[in-house]
Amino acid sequence: MQNNNVTDRTCSIYQGRGWTNGQECSAMEVCRNCNPGEACFVPDSYLVYNVASYGRVKGEDAMMQEIFANGPIAVSIAVT
């Protein structure tokens, strides 16, 4: 996400495709928006998301300092 923007989940819905499941990529799989009672359309522009920076922060105090300095952080936990 730091090197390439990603679109909103509702814009680019992921569908697993591969040589073993018989599904091929389709030109119809483009970003589109739909309004109730109206035809769907391809928007002129759409929301994308990215991250400005990333890194490791370890420990409660370090996490609080990072939040204070730069705002929200994302956290993952690896468990067995």
N, CA, C and O atoms as a CHARMM CRD file, in Angstrom:
* protein
*
  320
    1    1 MET  N      0.81700  -1.20200   0.00000 PROA 1      0.00000
    2    1 MET  CA     0.00000   0.00000   0.00000 PROA 1      0.00000
    3    1 MET  C      0.85200   1.25500   0.00000 PROA 1      0.00000
    4    1 MET  O      0.36800   2.32400  -0.37200 PROA 1      0.00000
    5    2 GLN  N      2.11400   1.15200   0.40900 PROA 2      0.00000
    6    2 GLN  CA     2.93600   2.34800   0.37000 PROA 2      0.00000
    7    2 GLN  C      3.35500   2.66200  -1.07000 PROA 2      0.00000
    8    2 GLN  O      3.45900   3.83300  -1.43600 PROA 2      0.00000
    9    3 ASN  N      3.59200   1.64800  -1.88100 PROA 3      0.00000
   10    3 ASN  CA     4.04900   1.85400  -3.25500 PROA 3      0.00000
   11    3 ASN  C      2.91000   1.95500  -4.25600 PROA 3      0.00000
   12    3 ASN  O      3.05900   2.61300  -5.28600 PROA 3      0.00000
   13    4 ASN  N      1.78300   1.32400  -3.98400 PROA 4      0.00000
   14    4 ASN  CA     0.65300   1.31800  -4.91100 PROA 4      0.00000
   15    4 ASN  C     -0.63900   1.56800  -4.15000 PROA 4      0.00000
   16    4 ASN  O     -0.88100   0.94500  -3.11600 PROA 4      0.00000
   17    5 ASN  N     -1.45600   2.45800  -4.64300 PROA 5      0.00000
   18    5 ASN  CA    -2.75200   2.70500  -4.02100 PROA 5      0.00000
   19    5 ASN  C     -3.65500   1.49400  -4.20600 PROA 5      0.00000
   20    5 ASN  O     -3.51200   0.74900  -5.17500 PROA 5      0.00000
   21    6 VAL  N     -4.57400   1.30100  -3.28700 PROA 6      0.00000
   22    6 VAL  CA    -5.58200   0.26000  -3.43500 PROA 6      0.00000
   23    6 VAL  C     -6.95200   0.91600  -3.39900 PROA 6      0.00000
   24    6 VAL  O     -7.14800   1.94000  -2.74400 PROA 6      0.00000
   25    7 THR  N     -7.89200   0.31800  -4.10700 PROA 7      0.00000
   26    7 THR  CA    -9.23300   0.87200  -4.15500 PROA 7      0.00000
   27    7 THR  C    -10.06900   0.35200  -3.00800 PROA 7      0.00000
   28    7 THR  O     -9.67800  -0.58400  -2.30900 PROA 7      0.00000
   29    8 ASP  N    -11.19800   0.95500  -2.82400 PROA 8      0.00000
   30    8 ASP  CA   -12.16200   0.52100  -1.83400 PROA 8      0.00000
   31    8 ASP  C    -12.66500  -0.87400  -2.18400 PROA 8      0.00000
   32    8 ASP  O    -12.76500  -1.22200  -3.36100 PROA 8      0.00000
   33    9 ARG  N    -12.97400  -1.65500  -1.19100 PROA 9      0.00000
   34    9 ARG  CA   -13.45800  -3.01900  -1.38800 PROA 9      0.00000
   35    9 ARG  C    -14.70000  -3.06800  -2.27900 PROA 9      0.00000
   36    9 ARG  O    -14.86400  -4.00900  -3.05600 PROA 9      0.00000
   37   10 THR  N    -15.56200  -2.07800  -2.17500 PROA 10     0.00000
   38   10 THR  CA   -16.78000  -2.08400  -2.97800 PROA 10     0.00000
   39   10 THR  C    -16.50000  -1.74600  -4.42900 PROA 10     0.00000
   40   10 THR  O    -17.34600  -1.98800  -5.29100 PROA 10     0.00000
   41   11 CYS  N    -15.32500  -1.19000  -4.72000 PROA 11     0.00000
   42   11 CYS  CA   -14.97600  -0.81100  -6.08200 PROA 11     0.00000
   43   11 CYS  C    -14.29900  -1.96100  -6.82000 PROA 11     0.00000
   44   11 CYS  O    -14.60500  -2.21100  -7.98600 PROA 11     0.00000
   45   12 SER  N    -13.40400  -2.64800  -6.17200 PROA 12     0.00000
   46   12 SER  CA   -12.64300  -3.73100  -6.80900 PROA 12     0.00000
   47   12 SER  C    -12.85100  -5.00400  -6.01100 PROA 12     0.00000
   48   12 SER  O    -11.99100  -5.41000  -5.22900 PROA 12     0.00000
   49   13 ILE  N    -13.96800  -5.61200  -6.21200 PROA 13     0.00000
   50   13 ILE  CA   -14.29600  -6.82400  -5.46700 PROA 13     0.00000
   51   13 ILE  C    -13.39100  -7.95800  -5.92500 PROA 13     0.00000
   52   13 ILE  O    -13.34600  -8.27000  -7.11400 PROA 13     0.00000
   53   14 TYR  N    -12.66900  -8.57900  -4.99300 PROA 14     0.00000
   54   14 TYR  CA   -11.73500  -9.64700  -5.33500 PROA 14     0.00000
   55   14 TYR  C    -12.48600 -10.92700  -5.63800 PROA 14     0.00000
   56   14 TYR  O    -13.37500 -11.33900  -4.89400 PROA 14     0.00000
   57   15 GLN  N    -12.11100 -11.54800  -6.74600 PROA 15     0.00000
   58   15 GLN  CA   -12.61100 -12.87800  -7.07700 PROA 15     0.00000
   59   15 GLN  C    -11.40400 -13.72200  -7.44500 PROA 15     0.00000
   60   15 GLN  O    -10.68200 -13.41000  -8.39100 PROA 15     0.00000
   61   16 GLY  N    -11.19000 -14.79700  -6.68800 PROA 16     0.00000
   62   16 GLY  CA   -10.05900 -15.66400  -6.97600 PROA 16     0.00000
   63   16 GLY  C    -10.21400 -16.30300  -8.35100 PROA 16     0.00000
   64   16 GLY  O    -11.23300 -16.92800  -8.64300 PROA 16     0.00000
   65   17 ARG  N     -9.21600 -16.14600  -9.17400 PROA 17     0.00000
   66   17 ARG  CA    -9.24000 -16.71000 -10.52100 PROA 17     0.00000
   67   17 ARG  C     -7.89900 -17.37800 -10.76700 PROA 17     0.00000
   68   17 ARG  O     -6.86100 -16.91600 -10.29200 PROA 17     0.00000
   69   18 GLY  N     -7.93400 -18.45200 -11.50400 PROA 18     0.00000
   70   18 GLY  CA    -6.68700 -19.14200 -11.80200 PROA 18     0.00000
   71   18 GLY  C     -6.87300 -20.19600 -12.86600 PROA 18     0.00000
   72   18 GLY  O     -7.98600 -20.44500 -13.33000 PROA 18     0.00000
   73   19 TRP  N     -5.78500 -20.80300 -13.24300 PROA 19     0.00000
   74   19 TRP  CA    -5.83600 -21.78300 -14.32300 PROA 19     0.00000
   75   19 TRP  C     -6.55200 -23.06100 -13.91100 PROA 19     0.00000
   76   19 TRP  O     -6.93200 -23.85100 -14.77500 PROA 19     0.00000
   77   20 THR  N     -6.74700 -23.28700 -12.60600 PROA 20     0.00000
   78   20 THR  CA    -7.37800 -24.53200 -12.17700 PROA 20     0.00000
   79   20 THR  C     -8.88500 -24.42600 -11.96800 PROA 20     0.00000
   80   20 THR  O     -9.55700 -25.45500 -11.89700 PROA 20     0.00000
   81   21 ASN  N     -9.43500 -23.22400 -11.86700 PROA 21     0.00000
   82   21 ASN  CA   -10.86600 -23.12600 -11.57900 PROA 21     0.00000
   83   21 ASN  C    -11.70000 -22.75700 -12.80200 PROA 21     0.00000
   84   21 ASN  O    -12.92000 -22.63300 -12.69800 PROA 21     0.00000
   85   22 GLY  N    -11.07000 -22.58300 -13.94300 PROA 22     0.00000
   86   22 GLY  CA   -11.80900 -22.34400 -15.17400 PROA 22     0.00000
   87   22 GLY  C    -12.32200 -20.92900 -15.35000 PROA 22     0.00000
   88   22 GLY  O    -12.94000 -20.63100 -16.37200 PROA 22     0.00000
   89   23 GLN  N    -12.08800 -20.04300 -14.38800 PROA 23     0.00000
   90   23 GLN  CA   -12.56100 -18.67800 -14.51700 PROA 23     0.00000
   91   23 GLN  C    -11.45800 -17.81800 -15.11600 PROA 23     0.00000
   92   23 GLN  O    -10.30000 -17.91100 -14.71100 PROA 23     0.00000
   93   24 GLU  N    -11.81600 -16.99600 -16.06600 PROA 24     0.00000
   94   24 GLU  CA   -10.84600 -16.11000 -16.69400 PROA 24     0.00000
   95   24 GLU  C    -11.12200 -14.67200 -16.29000 PROA 24     0.00000
   96   24 GLU  O    -12.23200 -14.34300 -15.87100 PROA 24     0.00000
   97   25 CYS  N    -10.12400 -13.82400 -16.41500 PROA 25     0.00000
   98   25 CYS  CA   -10.31400 -12.40500 -16.14300 PROA 25     0.00000
   99   25 CYS  C    -11.32000 -11.84400 -17.13000 PROA 25     0.00000
  100   25 CYS  O    -11.39100 -12.28900 -18.27600 PROA 25     0.00000
  101   26 SER  N    -12.08600 -10.88400 -16.69100 PROA 26     0.00000
  102   26 SER  CA   -13.14300 -10.33300 -17.52000 PROA 26     0.00000
  103   26 SER  C    -12.99400  -8.82000 -17.64000 PROA 26     0.00000
  104   26 SER  O    -12.68100  -8.14000 -16.66300 PROA 26     0.00000
  105   27 ALA  N    -13.21700  -8.30500 -18.83400 PROA 27     0.00000
  106   27 ALA  CA   -13.18800  -6.85400 -19.03600 PROA 27     0.00000
  107   27 ALA  C    -14.31500  -6.17800 -18.26400 PROA 27     0.00000
  108   27 ALA  O    -14.27500  -4.96500 -18.05700 PROA 27     0.00000
  109   28 MET  N    -15.31200  -6.93500 -17.83700 PROA 28     0.00000
  110   28 MET  CA   -16.42800  -6.37400 -17.08000 PROA 28     0.00000
  111   28 MET  C    -16.05800  -6.10800 -15.63200 PROA 28     0.00000
  112   28 MET  O    -16.78100  -5.40000 -14.93100 PROA 28     0.00000
  113   29 GLU  N    -14.93800  -6.66600 -15.17000 PROA 29     0.00000
  114   29 GLU  CA   -14.51400  -6.46800 -13.78700 PROA 29     0.00000
  115   29 GLU  C    -13.77200  -5.15000 -13.66500 PROA 29     0.00000
  116   29 GLU  O    -12.54900  -5.13000 -13.52400 PROA 29     0.00000
  117   30 VAL  N    -14.49900  -4.06700 -13.71800 PROA 30     0.00000
  118   30 VAL  CA   -13.94000  -2.73200 -13.57200 PROA 30     0.00000
  119   30 VAL  C    -14.63900  -2.04500 -12.40700 PROA 30     0.00000
  120   30 VAL  O    -15.71200  -2.46500 -11.97500 PROA 30     0.00000
  121   31 CYS  N    -14.03000  -1.00900 -11.91900 PROA 31     0.00000
  122   31 CYS  CA   -14.65100  -0.24600 -10.85300 PROA 31     0.00000
  123   31 CYS  C    -15.96300   0.32700 -11.35700 PROA 31     0.00000
  124   31 CYS  O    -15.99400   0.98100 -12.40000 PROA 31     0.00000
  125   32 ARG  N    -17.03200   0.09200 -10.63900 PROA 32     0.00000
  126   32 ARG  CA   -18.31800   0.66600 -11.02000 PROA 32     0.00000
  127   32 ARG  C    -19.11500   0.95300  -9.76600 PROA 32     0.00000
  128   32 ARG  O    -18.85500   0.39300  -8.70100 PROA 32     0.00000
  129   33 ASN  N    -20.06700   1.81400  -9.90900 PROA 33     0.00000
  130   33 ASN  CA   -20.89900   2.22200  -8.79700 PROA 33     0.00000
  131   33 ASN  C    -22.35000   2.06400  -9.21700 PROA 33     0.00000
  132   33 ASN  O    -22.67600   2.21600 -10.39400 PROA 33     0.00000
  133   34 CYS  N    -23.20000   1.76800  -8.28900 PROA 34     0.00000
  134   34 CYS  CA   -24.61400   1.57600  -8.59200 PROA 34     0.00000
  135   34 CYS  C    -25.44500   2.35100  -7.58000 PROA 34     0.00000
  136   34 CYS  O    -25.12800   2.37800  -6.39000 PROA 34     0.00000
  137   35 ASN  N    -26.48700   2.96700  -8.05300 PROA 35     0.00000
  138   35 ASN  CA   -27.44300   3.65100  -7.18900 PROA 35     0.00000
  139   35 ASN  C    -28.77600   2.92200  -7.28500 PROA 35     0.00000
  140   35 ASN  O    -29.11800   2.42000  -8.35500 PROA 35     0.00000
  141   36 PRO  N    -29.53300   2.85200  -6.20600 PROA 36     0.00000
  142   36 PRO  CA   -30.82600   2.16500  -6.24000 PROA 36     0.00000
  143   36 PRO  C    -31.72900   2.71600  -7.34400 PROA 36     0.00000
  144   36 PRO  O    -31.92000   3.92700  -7.45800 PROA 36     0.00000
  145   37 GLY  N    -32.27500   1.82100  -8.14600 PROA 37     0.00000
  146   37 GLY  CA   -33.20500   2.21100  -9.19100 PROA 37     0.00000
  147   37 GLY  C    -32.56100   2.80900 -10.42200 PROA 37     0.00000
  148   37 GLY  O    -33.26700   3.27200 -11.31900 PROA 37     0.00000
  149   38 GLU  N    -31.22800   2.81200 -10.49200 PROA 38     0.00000
  150   38 GLU  CA   -30.52400   3.37000 -11.64500 PROA 38     0.00000
  151   38 GLU  C    -29.53300   2.34500 -12.18600 PROA 38     0.00000
  152   38 GLU  O    -29.18000   1.38400 -11.50200 PROA 38     0.00000
  153   39 ALA  N    -29.09300   2.56100 -13.40900 PROA 39     0.00000
  154   39 ALA  CA   -28.09600   1.67700 -14.01000 PROA 39     0.00000
  155   39 ALA  C    -26.73400   1.90500 -13.35400 PROA 39     0.00000
  156   39 ALA  O    -26.43600   3.00900 -12.89800 PROA 39     0.00000
  157   40 CYS  N    -25.91500   0.86300 -13.30900 PROA 40     0.00000
  158   40 CYS  CA   -24.55400   0.99000 -12.77900 PROA 40     0.00000
  159   40 CYS  C    -23.70500   1.78400 -13.76700 PROA 40     0.00000
  160   40 CYS  O    -24.00200   1.82000 -14.96100 PROA 40     0.00000
  161   41 PHE  N    -22.64800   2.42100 -13.26400 PROA 41     0.00000
  162   41 PHE  CA   -21.80000   3.23400 -14.11700 PROA 41     0.00000
  163   41 PHE  C    -20.36100   3.16900 -13.62900 PROA 41     0.00000
  164   41 PHE  O    -20.10200   2.88200 -12.46100 PROA 41     0.00000
  165   42 VAL  N    -19.43500   3.43500 -14.52800 PROA 42     0.00000
  166   42 VAL  CA   -18.02000   3.50800 -14.18600 PROA 42     0.00000
  167   42 VAL  C    -17.73400   4.95300 -13.77500 PROA 42     0.00000
  168   42 VAL  O    -17.90800   5.86100 -14.58800 PROA 42     0.00000
  169   43 PRO  N    -17.30300   5.18700 -12.54100 PROA 43     0.00000
  170   43 PRO  CA   -17.07700   6.56600 -12.08500 PROA 43     0.00000
  171   43 PRO  C    -15.86100   7.19300 -12.77200 PROA 43     0.00000
  172   43 PRO  O    -14.93600   6.49000 -13.17800 PROA 43     0.00000
  173   44 ASP  N    -15.87300   8.50200 -12.89300 PROA 44     0.00000
  174   44 ASP  CA   -14.73200   9.22000 -13.46500 PROA 44     0.00000
  175   44 ASP  C    -13.50100   9.08200 -12.57300 PROA 44     0.00000
  176   44 ASP  O    -12.37800   8.98700 -13.06800 PROA 44     0.00000
  177   45 SER  N    -13.71300   9.07000 -11.26500 PROA 45     0.00000
  178   45 SER  CA   -12.62900   8.84900 -10.31200 PROA 45     0.00000
  179   45 SER  C    -13.21400   8.12200  -9.11200 PROA 45     0.00000
  180   45 SER  O    -14.42500   8.15400  -8.89000 PROA 45     0.00000
  181   46 TYR  N    -12.37000   7.47900  -8.35200 PROA 46     0.00000
  182   46 TYR  CA   -12.84900   6.73800  -7.19300 PROA 46     0.00000
  183   46 TYR  C    -11.82000   6.80800  -6.08600 PROA 46     0.00000
  184   46 TYR  O    -10.65800   7.14500  -6.31700 PROA 46     0.00000
  185   47 LEU  N    -12.25300   6.49000  -4.89600 PROA 47     0.00000
  186   47 LEU  CA   -11.38700   6.57900  -3.72800 PROA 47     0.00000
  187   47 LEU  C    -10.28600   5.53300  -3.77300 PROA 47     0.00000
  188   47 LEU  O    -10.52300   4.37700  -4.12400 PROA 47     0.00000
  189   48 VAL  N     -9.09300   5.95000  -3.41700 PROA 48     0.00000
  190   48 VAL  CA    -7.98600   5.02400  -3.24600 PROA 48     0.00000
  191   48 VAL  C     -7.36800   5.29000  -1.87900 PROA 48     0.00000
  192   48 VAL  O     -7.50000   6.37800  -1.31700 PROA 48     0.00000
  193   49 TYR  N     -6.69900   4.28400  -1.36700 PROA 49     0.00000
  194   49 TYR  CA    -6.10100   4.36900  -0.04500 PROA 49     0.00000
  195   49 TYR  C     -4.62800   3.99500  -0.13800 PROA 49     0.00000
  196   49 TYR  O     -4.22800   3.21700  -1.00400 PROA 49     0.00000
  197   50 ASN  N     -3.83200   4.55500   0.75500 PROA 50     0.00000
  198   50 ASN  CA    -2.42800   4.21200   0.82600 PROA 50     0.00000
  199   50 ASN  C     -1.92200   4.47400   2.24000 PROA 50     0.00000
  200   50 ASN  O     -2.66900   4.93400   3.10400 PROA 50     0.00000
  201   51 VAL  N     -0.66700   4.18200   2.46100 PROA 51     0.00000
  202   51 VAL  CA    -0.03600   4.49200   3.73300 PROA 51     0.00000
  203   51 VAL  C      1.15800   5.39600   3.46300 PROA 51     0.00000
  204   51 VAL  O      1.85600   5.23100   2.46300 PROA 51     0.00000
  205   52 ALA  N      1.38600   6.34200   4.34600 PROA 52     0.00000
  206   52 ALA  CA     2.50500   7.25800   4.17900 PROA 52     0.00000
  207   52 ALA  C      3.81400   6.61300   4.62700 PROA 52     0.00000
  208   52 ALA  O      4.87000   6.87700   4.05300 PROA 52     0.00000
  209   53 SER  N      3.73900   5.77300   5.64400 PROA 53     0.00000
  210   53 SER  CA     4.94200   5.11300   6.14800 PROA 53     0.00000
  211   53 SER  C      4.52700   3.88400   6.94500 PROA 53     0.00000
  212   53 SER  O      3.36800   3.73000   7.32900 PROA 53     0.00000
  213   54 TYR  N      5.49100   3.02300   7.18100 PROA 54     0.00000
  214   54 TYR  CA     5.21400   1.85600   8.01000 PROA 54     0.00000
  215   54 TYR  C      6.49900   1.42000   8.69500 PROA 54     0.00000
  216   54 TYR  O      7.59400   1.78300   8.26600 PROA 54     0.00000
  217   55 GLY  N      6.36200   0.65600   9.74000 PROA 55     0.00000
  218   55 GLY  CA     7.51600   0.14900  10.46200 PROA 55     0.00000
  219   55 GLY  C      7.05300  -0.64300  11.66800 PROA 55     0.00000
  220   55 GLY  O      5.85600  -0.84800  11.87000 PROA 55     0.00000
  221   56 ARG  N      7.99200  -1.07700  12.45100 PROA 56     0.00000
  222   56 ARG  CA     7.66400  -1.88000  13.62900 PROA 56     0.00000
  223   56 ARG  C      7.73600  -1.00900  14.88200 PROA 56     0.00000
  224   56 ARG  O      8.63400  -0.18100  15.03800 PROA 56     0.00000
  225   57 VAL  N      6.78300  -1.21700  15.74800 PROA 57     0.00000
  226   57 VAL  CA     6.76000  -0.55400  17.04800 PROA 57     0.00000
  227   57 VAL  C      6.48800  -1.65200  18.06500 PROA 57     0.00000
  228   57 VAL  O      5.54400  -2.42700  17.90700 PROA 57     0.00000
  229   58 LYS  N      7.29800  -1.72300  19.09400 PROA 58     0.00000
  230   58 LYS  CA     7.15200  -2.80600  20.06600 PROA 58     0.00000
  231   58 LYS  C      6.95300  -2.23000  21.45600 PROA 58     0.00000
  232   58 LYS  O      7.71600  -1.37300  21.90100 PROA 58     0.00000
  233   59 GLY  N      5.93400  -2.70200  22.12800 PROA 59     0.00000
  234   59 GLY  CA     5.69100  -2.28900  23.50300 PROA 59     0.00000
  235   59 GLY  C      4.61900  -1.21700  23.61200 PROA 59     0.00000
  236   59 GLY  O      4.43500  -0.39300  22.71700 PROA 59     0.00000
  237   60 GLU  N      3.92000  -1.25600  24.73500 PROA 60     0.00000
  238   60 GLU  CA     2.80000  -0.34300  24.95800 PROA 60     0.00000
  239   60 GLU  C      3.23200   1.12200  24.93900 PROA 60     0.00000
  240   60 GLU  O      2.56700   1.95200  24.31800 PROA 60     0.00000
  241   61 ASP  N      4.32900   1.44700  25.60800 PROA 61     0.00000
  242   61 ASP  CA     4.78400   2.84300  25.64200 PROA 61     0.00000
  243   61 ASP  C      5.15800   3.32900  24.24300 PROA 61     0.00000
  244   61 ASP  O      4.81200   4.44900  23.86700 PROA 61     0.00000
  245   62 ALA  N      5.85400   2.50600  23.47600 PROA 62     0.00000
  246   62 ALA  CA     6.24600   2.89200  22.11400 PROA 62     0.00000
  247   62 ALA  C      5.02000   3.08400  21.23500 PROA 62     0.00000
  248   62 ALA  O      4.98700   3.99100  20.40300 PROA 62     0.00000
  249   63 MET  N      4.00800   2.23200  21.41600 PROA 63     0.00000
  250   63 MET  CA     2.77200   2.38500  20.63600 PROA 63     0.00000
  251   63 MET  C      2.05900   3.68200  20.99600 PROA 63     0.00000
  252   63 MET  O      1.56800   4.38400  20.11200 PROA 63     0.00000
  253   64 MET  N      1.99600   4.00400  22.27700 PROA 64     0.00000
  254   64 MET  CA     1.34400   5.25000  22.67900 PROA 64     0.00000
  255   64 MET  C      2.09500   6.46300  22.12600 PROA 64     0.00000
  256   64 MET  O      1.46800   7.43000  21.69300 PROA 64     0.00000
  257   65 GLN  N      3.42500   6.42200  22.13700 PROA 65     0.00000
  258   65 GLN  CA     4.21500   7.52100  21.58400 PROA 65     0.00000
  259   65 GLN  C      3.97800   7.66900  20.07900 PROA 65     0.00000
  260   65 GLN  O      3.86700   8.78400  19.57000 PROA 65     0.00000
  261   66 GLU  N      3.90200   6.55000  19.38000 PROA 66     0.00000
  262   66 GLU  CA     3.65400   6.58300  17.93300 PROA 66     0.00000
  263   66 GLU  C      2.27900   7.17300  17.62300 PROA 66     0.00000
  264   66 GLU  O      2.13500   7.97100  16.69700 PROA 66     0.00000
  265   67 ILE  N      1.28600   6.78500  18.38900 PROA 67     0.00000
  266   67 ILE  CA    -0.06500   7.32400  18.19500 PROA 67     0.00000
  267   67 ILE  C     -0.08000   8.82000  18.48100 PROA 67     0.00000
  268   67 ILE  O     -0.70100   9.58700  17.74400 PROA 67     0.00000
  269   68 PHE  N      0.59100   9.23300  19.53300 PROA 68     0.00000
  270   68 PHE  CA     0.64000  10.64900  19.87900 PROA 68     0.00000
  271   68 PHE  C      1.33800  11.45600  18.77700 PROA 68     0.00000
  272   68 PHE  O      0.89800  12.55400  18.43400 PROA 68     0.00000
  273   69 ALA  N      2.42000  10.91000  18.23100 PROA 69     0.00000
  274   69 ALA  CA     3.21100  11.63000  17.22600 PROA 69     0.00000
  275   69 ALA  C      2.58300  11.60900  15.84500 PROA 69     0.00000
  276   69 ALA  O      2.62900  12.61400  15.13600 PROA 69     0.00000
  277   70 ASN  N      1.98600  10.46700  15.43900 PROA 70     0.00000
  278   70 ASN  CA     1.56300  10.30700  14.04000 PROA 70     0.00000
  279   70 ASN  C      0.11800   9.88400  13.84100 PROA 70     0.00000
  280   70 ASN  O     -0.32000   9.75200  12.69800 PROA 70     0.00000
  281   71 GLY  N     -0.63000   9.66800  14.89800 PROA 71     0.00000
  282   71 GLY  CA    -2.02300   9.26400  14.73300 PROA 71     0.00000
  283   71 GLY  C     -2.19000   7.75600  14.79600 PROA 71     0.00000
  284   71 GLY  O     -1.30000   7.05200  15.27300 PROA 71     0.00000
  285   72 PRO  N     -3.31400   7.25800  14.32400 PROA 72     0.00000
  286   72 PRO  CA    -3.67300   5.84500  14.46400 PROA 72     0.00000
  287   72 PRO  C     -2.61200   4.88800  13.90000 PROA 72     0.00000
  288   72 PRO  O     -1.89900   5.21300  12.95100 PROA 72     0.00000
  289   73 ILE  N     -2.53300   3.72000  14.50500 PROA 73     0.00000
  290   73 ILE  CA    -1.64500   2.67100  14.02600 PROA 73     0.00000
  291   73 ILE  C     -2.47700   1.41600  13.75900 PROA 73     0.00000
  292   73 ILE  O     -3.55800   1.24100  14.32100 PROA 73     0.00000
  293   74 ALA  N     -1.96300   0.56000  12.90500 PROA 74     0.00000
  294   74 ALA  CA    -2.58200  -0.74900  12.65300 PROA 74     0.00000
  295   74 ALA  C     -1.73500  -1.79600  13.35200 PROA 74     0.00000
  296   74 ALA  O     -0.50800  -1.70200  13.37400 PROA 74     0.00000
  297   75 VAL  N     -2.38800  -2.78400  13.91600 PROA 75     0.00000
  298   75 VAL  CA    -1.69100  -3.79800  14.69700 PROA 75     0.00000
  299   75 VAL  C     -2.09600  -5.17600  14.20300 PROA 75     0.00000
  300   75 VAL  O     -3.25800  -5.42200  13.87800 PROA 75     0.00000
  301   76 SER  N     -1.11000  -6.07600  14.15200 PROA 76     0.00000
  302   76 SER  CA    -1.42400  -7.47800  13.84900 PROA 76     0.00000
  303   76 SER  C     -0.79500  -8.33900  14.92400 PROA 76     0.00000
  304   76 SER  O      0.21100  -7.96500  15.52700 PROA 76     0.00000
  305   77 ILE  N     -1.39400  -9.48900  15.15800 PROA 77     0.00000
  306   77 ILE  CA    -0.90500 -10.40700  16.17600 PROA 77     0.00000
  307   77 ILE  C     -0.78400 -11.77500  15.53100 PROA 77     0.00000
  308   77 ILE  O     -1.74600 -12.27200  14.94400 PROA 77     0.00000
  309   78 ALA  N      0.39400 -12.39300  15.63400 PROA 78     0.00000
  310   78 ALA  CA     0.60800 -13.73500  15.12200 PROA 78     0.00000
  311   78 ALA  C      0.49400 -14.72000  16.25700 PROA 78     0.00000
  312   78 ALA  O      1.21100 -14.61100  17.25100 PROA 78     0.00000
  313   79 VAL  N     -0.40400 -15.68600  16.12200 PROA 79     0.00000
  314   79 VAL  CA    -0.57400 -16.70300  17.15100 PROA 79     0.00000
  315   79 VAL  C     -0.60500 -18.07700  16.51900 PROA 79     0.00000
  316   79 VAL  O     -0.88600 -18.22000  15.32900 PROA 79     0.00000
  317   80 THR  N     -0.31400 -19.09000  17.32200 PROA 80     0.00000
  318   80 THR  CA    -0.36800 -20.46400  16.79800 PROA 80     0.00000
  319   80 THR  C     -1.60300 -21.14600  17.30900 PROA 80     0.00000
  320   80 THR  O     -1.84300 -22.31000  16.98900 PROA 80     0.00000
